[in-house]
Each structure stands twice: as C-alpha cells, then as structure tokens.
Amino acid sequence: MEKQIYLIGGSKGGVGKSLVTMALVDHLLEQGESVLLVESDTSNPDVWKAYKDAVDAHLLNLDEADGWIELVNLCDNAPKSVAVVNTAARNNRGVSAYGQTLNSTLAELKRKLVTLWVINRQRDSLELLKEYMAAIPNAEVHVVRNGYFGEEKKFELYNGSNVRKTVEDQGGKSVTFPDLADRVSDDIYSKRLSIARASKELPLGNRAELSRWKGAVAKVLSEIIV
C-alpha cells in the first residue's frame, strides 16, 4: 500500500478547513513524511501560499473534470508522498460530478482515501457530508468538530444524528479539533505563515499559545492519522 490521500472537506466556507489542513501538513512533516499538497480553493489559496515553498504544492480546480484527472496523476507520480487535499467551500458540486474519477482509481493507486470532514454546529454540514459519502463511497471518513465553535457537547445536531452513527458504524472517528487563539490564527493567515515558520517568528506569547495548540492537535490527529 502506498501513502494515503487525506482530503479535508466540509464544503461550507468558514468551518475551518484551511487551519485543519495546515495542522495536518505540519504534523506529517514533523513525522518525517514527504507531503504532496493540493489546494483546490483557487480563489483564496491560503494553504498554498503558506506552504508552497515548504512542500510540493499545486493549485487545482476540482470543480472541473481536468482537476480530478490531474489530482489522480499527481498522486500516481508521487507514490512515496502523503497527499493532502484542501477543498474549496463549493466543492460538493465537483465531488458529485467528478469524484468517481478518484474513487475508481484508488485500488490502482494503491492508496486509501481518508477524509477529515470539518463541521460547525449547523445542520447543513451534516447534509453535505451525506452527499459526499454517497459520491465517494470508498473514502474512510472521520468527522472533525471544530472547537472554535464551542466544546464537544455543543455539537448536539451532530452528536445525536444518524450521520454520526453511519460514520462510526463504518469505522470512522468523531473528534474535536482544538481552538487556537484568534490573535495567533490571524497572524498565521495575514502573514501567510506555515505553522513551522510561525513557531519561530511570532512573538513569544503567541509562540507559547501555538505550542500548546500543536500539542493538543497532535493528540487529536493521533486518533485518525496512520
């Protein structure tokens, strides 16, 4: 089996996909992995801007068939790199139309597709997840409750839902992603910093908060990242 493909989804804007993607890339690099980064938010490519000089990074439009074809080719050409795909807010349309291109090639790629589906506390995150799971049935799906929107018990709609039961019955996990202080996340985004650079360049107090957050992130990711 070659390295896995991690797809960070959620389909909605503002649920925190980009920060989860950056945390995952940082975690993989600290584990000594080679990372192939695919940024599909071509209108606002925050992750690509932060990591384009640190990893093999590509901008692809996954609203079109060509984007999915190129995604498969990139994964095929870099079998020793873990692929990390950050999806755009609108991406469920592209997944429904063209996701089978990736789904049908996973066996030949010898890769597992692992999806981290980032949610807030609203219902549409769950409806979009059902659509995604129907479009790419071979994906292993884990749900990431973004702690920015509150502690775990506040995600009542998801916690008591049939969607959660389906995810967990299929072997997926439900985890809560730790919140990062706004002043630190704002610096990371506004200065286009990777987490590694932010850990060196931000003021001392900001770096201490970032270190705390990274430790909490590592515990969460250890539950779902092989």
Number of C-alpha atoms within 10 A of each C-alpha: 9 15 21 22 21 24 22 26 31 31 24 20 12 12 23 22 27 24 19 24 23 23 20 20 26 19 20 18 16 11 9 8 15 18 21 22 28 24 26 23 23 14 8 11 16 21 26 26 16 20 21 15 10 13 15 16 21 16 18 20 21 28 21 14 16 12 17 21 16 15 22 16 13 16 24 18 11 16 17 15 19 22 25 26 24 26 28 26 16 15 20 23 15 18 25 16 14 21 21 16 16 21 17 13 13 20 12 8 19 14 19 18 21 20 24 26 25 27 28 24 20 13 13 14 20 23 11 17 22 14 14 24 18 12 19 19 13 17 20 19 28 23 27 26 27 25 20 16 15 15 14 17 9 14 20 11 17 23 16 10 12 12 17 19 15 14 19 15 10 12 11 19 18 22 19 21 24 23 16 19 13 10 10 19 18 12 14 20 16 10 12 17 21 23 22 17 13 19 19 10 12 16 11 11 10 18 16 14 15 21 14 13 17 19 11 15 20 17 12 17 19 10 12 17 13 8
